[in-house]
Amino acid sequence: MGLLDRLAPRKPDTDPRPQSPAAPEGDPVFATKALRKFLASLTTREQPVLLDLGPVVGSNVNFLGERLGCKIFVEDLFTDLDRHERAGTMAAFPAFLETRLTQRSTTVDGILCWDLIDHLDRPSAQALATALVRLLAPDGALLAFFGTTQSREVCYTKYVIVDDLNLKQRPYPAARAPQPILPNREILRLFADLQVSDSFLLQNNRREILFRKPI
């Protein structure tokens, strides 16, 4: 299991905002409306704990560490999903997810779920959501992306943070195809114990939802 612990000093609030770096050719960039709100929800906490469910992206770790002065756990659940898909053991994946994340309950201030749930069947999605709600601290934030049109591309996506307002999409090979799109009511049922803070429909046919855990 991939685990990355990083503790970086928080930048002073008086630091000038950096200019957005240019994205390399071949990596599509899209505007994100929820990421800035997600980051803002964590800036008031001293050394917040952040959980990233995607593969390790070094520039993301640096960006988040410098911006938030946070402790980051990177748990690549996409690799776990691929392993179960290739082994033909997806029926056991919900039970695997129930114990996969070992952080203590209510100790995580922010969770980056990315679009993982788009690749999960309903039992796996519910097992993951239950585990994430358990880990999230009161007033903690969870950011997730959901497709609004069915994709036929069998790939995962690395989301690379450009700045507060922009993300790059970097596809990479996958064994697991995207699952049928979840309607909004099903998404809300998965995270019934959280509140929707913000929801945005993006031009790339994805919906960003920022959840908060009630105090």
N, C-alpha and C positions, 0 to 999 in steps of 0.2 A: 504494500500500500504506500502510495507516494505521500509523504508528509513533509512540508516545508515550513519551518519556524523562522520568522524574521521579525526582528524588533529594530525599528529605525527611528531616529529622532524626528520629532514633529517640526515642520518648518514654522518659523514665526509667522503670525498672522500678517505682519507688515511686509513679508516678502512680496515682491512684484510677481504678478501672474506670468508664467512663461508663455512664450509664443507657441502655437501649435506646430509640431514638426510636420514636415511634408510626408505623406504616406508613399511608400515605394510602389512602383508600378506593379499591377497584378493583384493588389490587395484592395478590394472595394471598400470604400469608406461610407458610413451612413451616420446621420445625425441621431443622437440619443437624447431624449428629453428627461429620462428617469435617472440616469447615472449621476447627474449633478445633484439631484435631490437625495439620492442614496448617500453620496459622499457627505452632503451637508448634515444628514442625520447623525453621522458619526463624529463630526468635528468637535462636538461639545463634550465628548468622552475622553478621559485620559487613557491613552494607550489602549484603544478598543481592540477587541478580538474579532478577526475577520476570517470567514470560511469561504474558500473558493472551490467549487465543485468541478472545475474544468482542469485541463492539463496545465502544467507549469508554463507560464509565459513570463520570462524574466523581466521584460519591460513593465508588465503589469505589477509585478512584485515591487519593483523599484518605485513606480509611480505611487502606488497605494502606501508603501512604507514611508515615503517622503511626505506625502500629503497628509496622512493621518497619524503617523507615528505609531502604527498598529502592529499587533502580532498577527501573522498570517498563517493559516493552515491551508495548504493546497491538497485536496483529496480528489484525485482524478477518477471520478466515477464512470467516465466514458470508457476508460480502459477496463474497468470491472465489467461494464455492460458488454463490451466487445468479447471479453473472455467467456462470459456465459452464453452469448449468442453463438460463438464458434463451437462451444462444447455441447450445445443443445440442452442447456440446463436453465433456460429462462423461467421455467416453472418455479425454480428455487430462488429466483432473484429477489422477490419481495422479502423472504425470510433473511436473505443475505443483507439487504438494506437495513433491516431492523437493528442490526448490530454492527454495521460497517463503520459508522462514525462514532468515535470513542470519546469525544469531548464531553465534559460534564454538562448536565442539564442546566439551562438558563445561563450559560456562560459565554455565548457567542453574541456579539453586538450587531454583526452584519453578515449576510450570506449572499454570495453571488451564485445563483443557480444556473444562469445562462439559459440555454434552450434544452437542457437535459430532459425535461418532462416530455418534450415532443417525441422522444425516442423510446418512451416507456409505455407498457401496457397499463391498463387501469389499476390492477393490484400493485404493480411496482410503483406507479406514481403515488398511490395512496400511502404505501409504506414509506416512501421517501419523504412525502409531505409531513407525515406524522413525526418522523425522526427530526426533521428540520424545525418544526414547531417546538419540539421538546428542547432542542439545543438553544433556541433563540431566547435572549434575555428580554425582560419586560422593556417595552419601547424600542426593541431591536428592529432592524429593517432587513427585508429579503427582496432581492431584485431578480425577476425571472422574465424570460422572453418566451412567447408562444406564437407559433405560426398561425396565420389566418387563411392560408390556402395550402392545399396538400402538395407537398414536394415529392418529386419522383427521384431526386438525387440521393443516392446512397452514400452519404458522407456526413461527417461531423464538422462543426465550425469552431475554430479558435476565435475568440473575441479579444482583440488587442486594443487596449486603451490608447487613443491618440491624445485626448485631453478630456475635460469634463463633458464636452458636448459632442464628441465624435469617437466612433469605434471602427476598427477595421475588421472585416470578415475574412478569415483564412481557412478555407475548407481543407480537410484531410480525410484519408480513406477510412471507411467504417464497414463493419460487418452487419450492423443493424440499420435497417431502413427506418425512416420516419414513420411513426404510427399515425392512425387517423386523428385528424385535428379535434382537439377538445373544444366544445362550445364554452362560452364564458361561464355559464351556470355550473358546469362540471369543474372548471378551474376553481371557482369560488367554494365549491363543496370540498375540494381537496384541502383548501386552506381555510376551513370554516372557523378556526380559532384565531385567525388573523384578520386585520382590517385592511381594506384596500385604501392606501394613501393616495396613489395616483395611478392612472392607466392611460396609455398613449398608443394610438394606432399609427405606425410608422409607414413611410413610403415603400419600404422593402417587404411589405406584407407580414410584418411581425407586430405583435402587441407587447409592449413593455408594461409590466405591472409591478408596482412597488407596494409591498405589504409591510404593515407594522404590527407588532405584537402589543396588545393592550397592556397598560401598566397595572 
